[in-house]
Amino acid sequence: MAQDFYEILGVPRGASDSDMKSAYRKLAMKYHPDRNPGDKEAEQKFKELNAAYEVLKDTDSRSAYDRLGHEAFTQRQAGGGGPGAGGFDFNFTSSFSNIFDEVFGEMGRRGSGGRHSQRGADLRYNLEISLEEAFEGSKVDIRVPTLAECESCHGLGAEDGAQPIGCPTCQGSGRVRASQGFFTVERTCHSCSGQGQIISDPCRACGGQGRVRRERTLNVNIPAGVDEGTRIRLSGEGEAGVRGAPAGDLYIFIGVRPHKLFEREGTDIFCRAPIPMTTAAIGGQIECPTVDGSRARITIPVGTQTGKRFRLRGKGMSILNQRNRRGDMIVEAFVETPVNLTKRQEELLKEFEGESDGNHPEAEGFFAKAKALWDDLRD
């Protein structure tokens, strides 16, 4: 049993035109063939969405659908009579452009045929950099395999400067129209592939496409403060369009390699620094490296415990697009127990232990509570 058009769009029968348009837009974006290349199930779902919306977006056809029911729109196709008044062909694809022009504007035209569909594809490049490069900013050369403008024909697709001629099939429009009952179906012209022009003498280097596959080297400016997942858009640096059509864009996605000492959280830098037991006990100073390569001096107060944090303002990461502004650096102390003691050191520690009454309040408090618990259990 065929699925109801309202169910396909995921809206109730009483849905407003704006709700229906919004539902269609969301689902069409999800199942569009450009987003699901090679996915036959998504392609079929996309066709069904367009078929459903083509009927329900029009007041008269929606009224007829509500009055006559779903079968009235599919029975002729099922009976072999072909689509006509009262019938609807689920297998058509070319009326998608009419719907997408209405709902998505230029984006719909780009994805549904016609001259605008020949714009070059957008490209994605994943670039991994170090934390220091993210802090300072840098310039990086990248090599991008792409479709570039053919140098032999300068992107025109014609041999020896021959000029394209208007397509006689579509009269230069790039589309042909046909009527199916009360629907007007518009298809991309098969003669010119939607270009509106044909080339009688195609360029031998590119086969008339006006573009060839090659690797390009680009110098990319990485601004200071970029973070994991930052996206940089280079307009017009994607694939070249067909026969001089506009090029797509190149999107560079930034990845930041893990650092040996530092961890980043937004604009702050975290560092875990070991503190000698003696320094933690009697106080002192330590030096800690920073992301800019300098050293920060930190004063350790008497009795510092593991987990204490020291905030160094303005010593963190650069803030993207905010010149000379930085986040903070947070240094977390952990007290290191000495190892590989000499006999003399062991003697000194034992001597200290013998006179350390009241020097370990946390430990003393813990064992006092433990003793009270054991006493209660014995009682």
N, C-alpha and C positions, 0 to 999 in steps of 0.2 A: 504494500500500500504506500502510495507517494506521500511524502511528508507535507503537511500543511504549510503554506507560505508564511503564516504568522509564526509557526514553530521554528521555521528556518531562520527567521530574523530574531527570534527570541523575544517577541513582544506580544502583549495581549491583543485581542481583537479590537478593543476600544482605544488603542494607542493613538496618540496625536501624531501629526505629520512630523513634528520636530523630534519626538521620541523615536519614531521609526527611522528617520534619517540618521540620528545619532547611533542607533543600534546597527544600522547597515554600515555606517562609516567605520565603526570599531571592528566589526567582523571582517569587512572587506580588507582593511589594513592587515588583519591577522592572517588571512588566507590568500592574499594577493600572490600571484605566481612569481613576481620578482623577489618576494621574501621567502618563497618555498620552491626554489628551482628543482625540477625533477620529481616533485611530490604530487603524484596523480590524485591522491585523496584530497589534498588541499586545493588542487585545480578544480576538481569536481565540486567541492564545497563552494568555491568562489563562483562557479557558474550558477549554482543553485541560488546563492545569495542575490546575484544580479537578476536572475529570472524572477525571484520573489519580489524584489524591490521594484522591478520594472512594472509589475502589475499593481502593487499596493501603493506606489507613490502617486498614481493618477487617481483622482476622485472617482471618475466614471468606471474605470476598470476595477477599482477596489470595491465599488458598490456592486458591480456585476459579480465579482468573486464572492462577496458576502452573500449575495442573493442566490446564485446558482451553485455555489460550492466548488471545491477544488477539482473534482472530476470533470466539470464542464470546461476547464482550461487545459486538460490533458487527454481527454477521451479521443480526440481526433488523431493525435500523435500515436496513441496506443492502438487505434484502429487502422493505422497505415495510411490515413488520408492526408497526412502532413498538416502542418500548422496553418491555421486560417482564422477567420472570425470565430471567436469562441474557443480556439485551440491555442496551445503554446508549446513551442519547441525548446526543451531543456538543453539541447545540444548546441544551440547557437552561441557564438562568442562575441560577435562584432558589435552588438548593441551595448556592450560594456562601456564603450567610449562615451556614449551619450549620457549614461548614468554617472560615470566618473567625472565628466565635464561639469555636471551639475553639482555633485557632492564634493569633489576634491579639487576642482578647478584645474590649474596647470599640472599639478602632480598626477591627476587622473589621466590627462592626455599623454604625459610622458610614459605612463605604464600601460597604455592601451592602444598604441599604434599611432600612425600619423607622423608628420614631420618631427614633432617634438620628441617622439620615441627614439630618434636616432642620436640624441645627446649621448655623449660618452658616459660610461659607467663610473660610479664613484669607487674608489679603492681604499682599502684599509692596510695600514702598515703598523706592526707592533715593534716598538723601539724600547729597548731596555737600557737604562742608564744607572750610574752609581748615585749614592746619596749625595756625594760631594758635587756631582754635576747638577743634581736637582737643586742643591743649595745655591751654587754659584751661577747657574745657567751656562749654556755652552752652545757651540755650533757643531753640528754633526753631519757628515756626508752619509747619505743612504742611497742604496741602489734598488730601484723599483722596476720590476718587469711590468710592462704595460703596452697598450696599443697607442703608438704615437703617430703624429701626422706624417704622411708619406712625403718624402722630400722630392721624389721624382715628379709628382703632379701637384705638390703644394696642398694636398688635402682635397683636391677637387675630384679625383677619381678618374679623370679623362687623360688619354694619352696625348702628348705633344700639344697640350693647351687646348684641345678640342672642347667646345662648350656643350654642356648638357642641353637637351631639348625637352620641351614640355611633354608629359606623359599623355598620349592620346586616349588612354582608357579612362582616366579620372579627370582629364582636362586640367591637370596641374594641381588638383586639390589634395592628392594623396589618399583620398577616400572615395569609395563608391557606395551608393545607397540602394536599398531594395525594400519593398514593402512586404510584410508578412501579416496579413489581416489588418488589425488596427495598430500594428506596431511598425515603426520605421527602423530598419536594421541598417547600420552603417558599418562597413568593413574597411580594413586597410587594403588599399589597392594592391593586387597581386603582381601587377606589371612593374611597378616602381618601388614596391615595399614601403609605400607611404611617403616617398620623397617628393612626389609630384613631378619628378624629372627622370629621364632615362639617359644613359650614356651609350652612344653607338660604338665608340672606340675606347673601351676601358683601359686604364693604366695597367701595363704589364707587371709593374712592381707590386701593386697592391690589389690587383684584380678588380679595380673599380670602387673599392671601399674608401679610398682616400686615407688609409691608415695602415700601418704595419706594426708587427710585434717586435719590440726591442726593449733593452734595459736602459733606464735613464738614471743618471746620478743627480741627486738634489742635495743642496746644502740647507739644512733645517736649523733654524734658530730656536733653541730650547730656553724659554724664559726662566729666570730664577724663581724658585718656589713651587715648581710643578710637583704634583703628587701622583701616587699610583692611580691609574685610570684617567688622568688628565687627557683630554682630546684636543689635538691641534688640527685645525682645518686649513688646508692649502687650496684655495679656490683655483679651479682650472688646471690642477696638476694631476687629475685622474686620467682615465682613458680618453683619447681623442674621439670626437664625434665622427659619424659617418659623413663623408664628403663635405667636410667643412662645418658640420654642426658643432655646437659648443662642446667643449671638453667637460668631463665630470670633475669632481673634487677628490682630493686625497686627504684622508683622515688618518692622523698619526696618533696611536694610543700609547701612552707612556707607561712603562713598567719600571719600578725602582728596585734594584737588587738589594738583598738583605746586607746589613753592615755588621762588621765584626764587633764593634763596641756600642753602637747607638741603635736605638729604636725610635721610630717616629710616630707621633700621634697628632695629626693635623699640623699645626705650626710649632709644636713642642718637640723637644728631643729628650729622650730618657737614657740615662747611663747608670749602670750599677757599679759602684766603686768599692773595692775592698779597703777596710780600715784596720791597721794593726791593733791588736788588743790593747797594747799600752797606750797608743794614741787615743783610742776610744775611751780609755779609763781616765787619763789625766789631761786630755785635750791636746790640741796641736793644730797643724795645718797640713793639707795635702794639695797636690796639683792634679788637675783633671783635664784631659784633652777636650777640645770643643770641635764642632763640625767645620769651623772655618780654619782649622789648623793651629790655632793659638792654644794657650794654656790658661786655665782658670784656677785661681788659688781659693781654696775653701777652708774656712776656719772651723775646726771640729771642737765643739764644746765638751767640757768634762762630763763623763758618764754617757756618751753617745751610744745608743743601742742600734742593733740591726733593724733596718726598715725606716730609719729616720731619713727624711728627704730635705734636700737643700735646693732651693729655686734660684737659678741664676737668670735674672731678667735680661731679655735682649740677646741671649746667647743661643737661641734656638734656630729654627729654619727661617729662611727668607719667606716673606709673605707675598704670594703671587700678585702681581700688578700693583704693589704698594712699595714704591722705591724706598730703599734703606730701612725698611721696617722688618723686624724679626720677632719670632716667638720666644719662648723661654726654654732654658735647659734645666732639667730636673735630675739631680744626682741622688741616687738612693744608696745609702751606706749599708754595707754588711760587715760585721765585725769578724775578722779572721782569727781563728784559733791557731796559735803557733804549732809547728810540727818540727820533727827532727831536732829535738832539744838535746843540748849537751847535758852532762851530769851536773855541772854547775847551775845551769838554767833550771833544771828540775829541782835542785835544792832550794833555789831562790823562790820558785813557785810554791813549794811546800811550806817554806817559811812564811810566805805571804798568806797562804791558805790558813795557817795557824793563827794569824792575826787579823783575819778578814771578817770578824763578827760584825754583822750589820751592813756589809758591803754589797750583798746580793739580795735586795728586798723582794724581787720577783720569785727567786728560788726559795727563799725562806718562807714567803707567804704561801707558796704552792705546797711545800712539804708540811707546813703547819696545818693546812686544810686536809691534806692526806692523812695526817696522824689523827686528826679529829674524826675523820670518817672511819678509820680502822677502829678507834676506841668505841664509836657508836655501834659498830658491827659486833664487837666483842661483848658489849653490854646486852 
